[in-house]
């Protein structure tokens, strides 16, 4: 059997699902240790009975809806491959916006007195990407899930950042509430268990619910985080976060209650699809 024949048969298996054909190509290239482009320059390079058997096992998993990132244990984020498994949410490309904004707000990259905390870090994608881009900043990663932190530590080690970042178990800011951070960035679970329950079936089936659902309306954890920030003695300059579809009005009410009505400034930003997705709060004007 040639590579072309194997690819065509694999694409037929997933054709009844909403799985992109590209995923079959990426899967086979990964299994063979070659680039996707090399697939079309070879005939049977590396094809063994064992490879073919494992290929069909993985294709069946794709057809059942299992994410390719969990099969490969890898997802690229901000230009770098991150290890992922079922203990953490798969990083989404739209979340890279948060990294870009933190870097932008940080200004001079060589400052040594600049600190950032990534709350609900999961795989560590946000915090570790910031640490790579701001090599002299102090970066802390926190998550309530010790299982998720194991993945974050693995990624920190793989990116040679273990000695540069602090990784802590914490219920949001609970264990670090007395520390000062210039920027707090958070991509917390924001899918509602009842209201705002917009979630694909395969996402709900395979990705960890603790990283998906944020209470009845999806904003329970953000409410708790905002309250913690109000209780901090040394408040950050900026707070950045990501939220879900149709939550703008409810989120804005929270931002107004906790920050805007007390002298802070809040702004909502859209993603590339024109959907409200991110918020930035400036806390400089907030009284202690």
Secondary structure, 3 states (H helix, E strand, C coil): CCHHHHHHHHHHHCCCCCCCHHHHHHHHHHHHCCCCHHHHHCCCCCCCHHHHHHHHHHHHHHHCCCCHHHHHCCEEECCEEECCCCCCCCCCHHHHHHHHHHHHHHCCCCCCCCEEEEECCCCCHHHHHHHHHCCCCEEEEEECCHHHHHHHHHHHHHCCCCCCEEEEECCCCHHHCCCCCCEEEECCCCECCCCCCCCCHHHHHHCCHHHCECCCCCCHHHHHHHHHHHHCCCCCCEEEEECCCCCHHHHHHHHHHHCHHHCCEEEEEECCCCCEEEEEEECCCCCC
